[in-house]
C-alpha cells in the first residue's frame, strides 16, 4: 500500500493499478478485518515445537487472549518474534496510514470511490481504537504509545529495531516527527526504560529479543538519525553506522567487562542497507552539508 502510494505520487502512472492489483488490495483490506477477529479467531494460526518461546504462539497458534476492540492482531513482530500481547501498536499505526495511502490510489488512479471509502472507514475505526487503547503512562506524568496491548488494559513498553517500530513511525508516514506524543515515545524508547536499548563504548542503539541482549541493530541508529534535526546527533549516528559496518546486528558492549565486542550476526543485510539508503536520501533533502563530511 505504501509502495503503491509512493509510486503513484511520484509518477501519476496508472499502469500498475490494474484489476489484479485491485483484487489484491481488496484481499489485503479483508485480511485486516479478519484479523480484528470480531467474528471469531479467523483463519490464521501458527504453532511449532521450538526451544524459544518467541518462535511459536500459545493457545493452538492463535496467541494470547485479547478483547476485541477494533485493533488488528499482529501475532509476530517485524523481527519474527512472537508478540507478548497481540495488538502490536506500531503495526496498527502503520495500518492506519497505509489504508489512507491506499484510499488515495484507489480514488485517483482507478476512480474506485467505493474501495477508497472502505479503506478510509477501516482506517478511522482502527485510529479510534488506538486512541482508546494504544497509549500508556510514561512514568513521568505523560503518555506514550505502548508497544503492545491486549485490549483488557494490559500493555508493555519496549521498542524493537525492526520497522514498523515505535521509533520508526515517521519513516512510514504513521506519525509526524514533531508530534509531542511521538517525541515522548521515541525519547523513552532511546533510554533505559526500553529493555532492548543498549549503550556502550562502541555505540548506542536498540536491539530486540531475536538475537539476544547487548546487541545493537543498525536499523535503530538509522531511524534515530532520521528523527533528529540536531547535526551533532546525526553525525554521531553516521559515525556509529560506519563503525558497525552496517552489519545486520552488531554487538554493543559487554556490561560486565565494558569491552567493545566484535561480534556480528551478518556481514551484509539488505533490509538494513535499504533503510540506510533512505537515510542518505533524507539527509540529501534536509541536511546535504552533513553528507559532504568524512566519517
Buried (B, 14 or more C-beta within 10 A) or exposed (E): BBEBBEBBEEEEEEEBBEEEBBEEBBEBBEEBBBBBBEEEBBEBEBBEEEEEEBBBBEEEBBBBEBEEBBBBBBBBBBBEBBBBBBBBBBBBBBBBBBBBBBBBBBBBBBEBEEBBEBBBEBBEBBBBBBEEBBBBEBEEEEBBBBBBBBBEEBBBBBBBBBBBBBBBBBBBBBBEBEEEBBBBBBBBBBEEBBBBBBBBEBBBBBBBBBBEBBBBBBBBBBBBBBBBEEEEEBBBBBEBBEBBEBBBBBBBBBEEEEEBBEBBBEEEBEBBEEBBEBBEEBBEEEBEEBEEEEE
